[in-house]
Structures are given as C-alpha cells and as structure tokens.
C-alpha cells in the first residue's frame, strides 16, 4: 500500500470545497492519478477510510482494455446536486465480486463488475443517456466482456474489457468515437 501523504490533505480540501447541497464528488480520480506512473496504465484499490492507494498488478489473461471518448462531457457538480445511493443488494453484489477480483488478482472479474455497476447506476438514474446507448450497443459486439462509463454520469470516457480489441476499435470507428488507448498486455491494474 502507498500512503501518498500530502495528497490526502489535498483530497480532504477538495471534498470540502466541492461539497454542495448534495453529494460531494468522490475525488478518487485525484488519488488514482497521484499514484499512477505517467507512462503506465494502472488501476488502484483506493481505501479512503484507511487513506491508502494500492496499485493492483494483474495478468490480463488474454483480455484487452480499450478506452475511448464519447465526445461528450458533463459537469460533475451538476449530477451530484442530489444524493447518490445504490441499493443495498447492488452494493453487496459489487463488493463481493470486487473483493474476489482483488484477492485473486484476476482481470476476468472486471467485466462482470463493470456490467453490474452500470446496471446499478442506470437503475438509480445516474447514467447519461448517450452512455447507456453506447453500452447497450457494445453488448452486441463479439468478445465484449464488460464496459463502464467514466466521469460524471459515465459520460466522458468508456472503458471496455474485450477478448479482441479490434472488434471494439471497429465499433468505435463505425460510431465515430475516438479510441484513446488500447492495452493488450499484462499491466498494473
């Protein structure tokens, strides 16, 4: 685990300054970016209560991660004006798979996590309509394993786990979506 010191103070100040009438932005993107090397892909386990950021090294097991831009962006503070709550059942199921993925250091679980998380967000009304349309279309792509929107309401970037990155890149070309990066080898996740 990595305690990044000053970043936690910055994170607390960010949360305080951005708190409005509803839910404050999580700020975990700030924490993740502070821990990641600038030239590597990395997903980190972030425990805000323990104030730890832990990079997870995992073999991709033949799967790829494709990141692409939707061409749209929403202001975080707009959708956080209300309180965000997932159902207890959705949350429990997500945590169970997440802990299994972390314990086994297995990338194969992330597709399931992405799918469940998106369903929970969509049913709670916290997913942009254009993101929902893209995610539904992606489900028909051969080799698709899961995807999630990133940014406010999942509106900005889509992260896709797939067996064959070319099918996702072709999907993006067909729908005029810009691929940002494709990861096909083992990396820190």
Secondary structure as UniProt FT lines:
FT   HELIX           6..18
FT   HELIX           28..35
FT   TURN            38..39
FT   STRAND          44..47
FT   TURN            48..51
FT   STRAND          52..55
FT   STRAND          57..59
FT   TURN            61..62
FT   STRAND          64..69
FT   HELIX           76..79
FT   TURN            80..81
FT   HELIX           88..104
FT   HELIX           108..123
FT   TURN            124..125
FT   HELIX           129..138
FT   TURN            139..140
FT   TURN            142..143
FT   STRAND          144..150
FT   HELIX           152..154
FT   STRAND          157..162
FT   HELIX           165..174
FT   TURN            175..176
FT   STRAND          178..183
FT   STRAND          187..188
//
